[in-house]
């Protein structure tokens, strides 16, 4: 029987980064994401909000961020599992990070009532973003 995305994340969080090699190696959905949908999520300022802090290969988007690493080359710098962890909960790598935990819903501070208990991105959306970031090789 396949574990739910929440169970995978919860089990990973209990292991700690040192045991997990700084990655969530398995897909949260059991399938690969769709890179085109992932690009749309990353570029959408209402969904992922990625471009608030990151810049990348999005010539159509003005005012990209400069607080976080440029997304160009993300697929070369990190593995799928490393990207997945960084999106799910980057505080597992850097406790002082300002990057939101996009798929963690417990143990968070200053969460608006409408978002309490809900992840920012679904497991499928996480996999789509990972698939897109893996295409960024330069």
DAHU-V154461 format. One record per pair of residues at least 24 apart in sequence whose ideal C-beta (glycine too) atoms are under 10 Angstrom apart, sorted by the first residue. I is the first residue (numbers start at 1). J is the second residue. Records with the same first field share a line. If there is no record, write none. Layout:
BEGIN
I = J / J
END
This chain:
BEGIN
2 = 29 / 30
3 = 28 / 30
4 = 28 / 29 / 123
5 = 29 / 30 / 88 / 103 / 119 / 122 / 123 / 124 / 126 / 127
6 = 103 / 104 / 105 / 106 / 119 / 123
8 = 84 / 88 / 103 / 123
9 = 84 / 85 / 88 / 89 / 101 / 103 / 104 / 105 / 106 / 119 / 123 / 126
10 = 104 / 106
12 = 84 / 85 / 88 / 89 / 92
13 = 88 / 89 / 92 / 104 / 106 / 107
15 = 92
16 = 92
17 = 85 / 89 / 91 / 92 / 93 / 94
20 = 81 / 85 / 92
21 = 79 / 81 / 82 / 85
22 = 78 / 79 / 81 / 82 / 85 / 86 / 92 / 93
23 = 78 / 79 / 80 / 81 / 82 / 83 / 84 / 85 / 86 / 92 / 93
24 = 80 / 81 / 82 / 83 / 84 / 85 / 86 / 87 / 88 / 89 / 92 / 103 / 126 / 130
25 = 79 / 80 / 81 / 82 / 84 / 85
26 = 80 / 81 / 84
27 = 80 / 81 / 84 / 123 / 124 / 126 / 127 / 130 / 131
28 = 84 / 87 / 88 / 103 / 121 / 122 / 123 / 124 / 125 / 126 / 127 / 130
29 = 122 / 123 / 124 / 125 / 126 / 127 / 128
30 = 123 / 127
31 = 123 / 124 / 127 / 131
32 = 80 / 127 / 128 / 130 / 131 / 134
33 = 80 / 84 / 123 / 124 / 125 / 126 / 127 / 128 / 129 / 130 / 131 / 132 / 133 / 134
34 = 124 / 127 / 128 / 129 / 131 / 132
35 = 128 / 129 / 130 / 131 / 132 / 133 / 134 / 135 / 136
36 = 128 / 131 / 132 / 135
37 = 124 / 125 / 127 / 128 / 129 / 131 / 132
38 = 125 / 126 / 127 / 128 / 129 / 130 / 131 / 132 / 133 / 134 / 135
39 = 128 / 129 / 131 / 132 / 133 / 135 / 136
40 = 125 / 128 / 129 / 132
41 = 102 / 121 / 125 / 126 / 128 / 129 / 132
42 = 71 / 74 / 128 / 129 / 132 / 133 / 136
43 = 132
47 = 120 / 121 / 125 / 129
48 = 87 / 100 / 102 / 120 / 121 / 125 / 128 / 129
49 = 100 / 102 / 120
50 = 87 / 99 / 102 / 129 / 133
52 = 100
53 = 98 / 99 / 100
54 = 99
56 = 132 / 133 / 136
57 = 135 / 136 / 138
67 = 98 / 99
68 = 97 / 98 / 99
70 = 136
71 = 132 / 133 / 136
72 = 136 / 137 / 138
73 = 133 / 136 / 137 / 138
74 = 130 / 132 / 133 / 134 / 135 / 136 / 137
75 = 130 / 131 / 132 / 133 / 134 / 135 / 136 / 137 / 138
76 = 134 / 136 / 137 / 138
77 = 133 / 136 / 137
78 = 130 / 133 / 134
79 = 130 / 134
80 = 127 / 130 / 131 / 133 / 134
81 = 130
82 = 130
83 = 126 / 129 / 130 / 131 / 132 / 133 / 134 / 136
84 = 126 / 127 / 129 / 130 / 133
85 = 130
86 = 130 / 133
87 = 120 / 121 / 125 / 126 / 127 / 129 / 130 / 133
88 = 119 / 121 / 123 / 126 / 130
89 = 119
102 = 126 / 129
END
